Amino acid sequence: MTNRTIQITPDPDLADEAVWYKGKLVEYLHAAREAVDTQDIQSVQTIGHRMKGSAKSFGFDQAGEIGKTLELDAKNNDTPAMKRTLALLADYMDRVEIISD
């Protein structure tokens, strides 16, 4: 994994919502990790689907792609892949920075 910062610039009208959504992504990460640990695959799939559908609206395009991958991992019931995808999400969350005008 890299240490490079990922900067996103949301629509100015959604800057406050982007900050809120970044917190929501952290919640999704924790919930998905717990779901993987308890083998609640349906919850992992749902979280991935929600991320896939909502992240781009707030400027988090890469998180949307990670959500898409997580959903697919869950559909395939591939626990090691889900863990790898969640590690990518954790790395992304550590590096993402919201830039507002």
ROMI-357709 format. One record per residue (C-alpha): residue number from 1; z, x, y. Coordinates in pm, whole numbers, plus 50000, padded with zeros to 5 digits. Example, Ala and Ser with C-alpha at 12.3 -4.5 7.8 and 13.67 -1.06 7.14 Angstrom:
// residues 2
ATOM    n     zz     xx     yy
ATOM    1  50780  51230  49550
ATOM    2  50714  51367  49894
END
This chain:
// residues 101
ATOM    n     zz     xx     yy
ATOM    1  50000  50000  50000
ATOM    2  49935  50114  50353
ATOM    3  50159  50129  50658
ATOM    4  49895  50015  50903
ATOM    5  49991  49726  51126
ATOM    6  49784  49411  51092
ATOM    7  49743  49244  51429
ATOM    8  49648  48882  51465
ATOM    9  49569  48704  51788
ATOM   10  49611  48330  51748
ATOM   11  49454  48072  51972
ATOM   12  49668  48076  52292
ATOM   13  49746  47707  52243
ATOM   14  49894  47790  51900
ATOM   15  50090  48107  51982
ATOM   16  50432  47942  51934
ATOM   17  50314  47772  51618
ATOM   18  50186  48106  51483
ATOM   19  50536  48251  51518
ATOM   20  50672  47946  51334
ATOM   21  50407  47982  51064
ATOM   22  50488  48348  51010
ATOM   23  50841  48234  50925
ATOM   24  50694  47971  50695
ATOM   25  50499  48241  50510
ATOM   26  50825  48428  50450
ATOM   27  50973  48106  50309
ATOM   28  50668  48065  50084
ATOM   29  50710  48422  49962
ATOM   30  51074  48370  49866
ATOM   31  51008  48032  49707
ATOM   32  50711  48165  49506
ATOM   33  50911  48463  49381
ATOM   34  51186  48230  49265
ATOM   35  50932  48001  49102
ATOM   36  50774  48293  48916
ATOM   37  51118  48408  48799
ATOM   38  51195  48061  48662
ATOM   39  50841  48012  48525
ATOM   40  50783  47713  48756
ATOM   41  50409  47773  48756
ATOM   42  50325  47439  48919
ATOM   43  50533  47532  49225
ATOM   44  50358  47869  49250
ATOM   45  50021  47694  49236
ATOM   46  50129  47446  49505
ATOM   47  50253  47723  49736
ATOM   48  49928  47915  49691
ATOM   49  49727  47602  49764
ATOM   50  49926  47528  50081
ATOM   51  49881  47883  50206
ATOM   52  49510  47873  50129
ATOM   53  49473  47553  50327
ATOM   54  49689  47627  50629
ATOM   55  49705  48000  50704
ATOM   56  49368  48030  50874
ATOM   57  49459  47755  51121
ATOM   58  49731  47981  51261
ATOM   59  49525  48302  51255
ATOM   60  49660  48438  50925
ATOM   61  49324  48461  50748
ATOM   62  49435  48729  50501
ATOM   63  49740  48521  50403
ATOM   64  49501  48236  50325
ATOM   65  49305  48462  50092
ATOM   66  49629  48575  49928
ATOM   67  49724  48210  49883
ATOM   68  49387  48140  49721
ATOM   69  49445  48427  49478
ATOM   70  49800  48311  49405
ATOM   71  49679  47960  49329
ATOM   72  49420  48098  49088
ATOM   73  49677  48328  48923
ATOM   74  49902  48027  48866
ATOM   75  49616  47815  48730
ATOM   76  49552  48096  48482
ATOM   77  49926  48113  48402
ATOM   78  49906  48490  48465
ATOM   79  50259  48599  48555
ATOM   80  50178  48970  48606
ATOM   81  49894  48874  48842
ATOM   82  50124  48636  49033
ATOM   83  50375  48919  49079
ATOM   84  50102  49155  49202
ATOM   85  49974  48892  49445
ATOM   86  50324  48827  49576
ATOM   87  50367  49203  49628
ATOM   88  50048  49193  49839
ATOM   89  50192  48903  50038
ATOM   90  50519  49092  50093
ATOM   91  50327  49398  50212
ATOM   92  50116  49181  50442
ATOM   93  50426  49015  50588
ATOM   94  50586  49355  50652
ATOM   95  50281  49469  50847
ATOM   96  50153  49160  51029
ATOM   97  50215  49143  51403
ATOM   98  50132  48851  51633
ATOM   99  49963  48952  51957
ATOM  100  49967  48690  52231
ATOM  101  49780  48696  52557
END
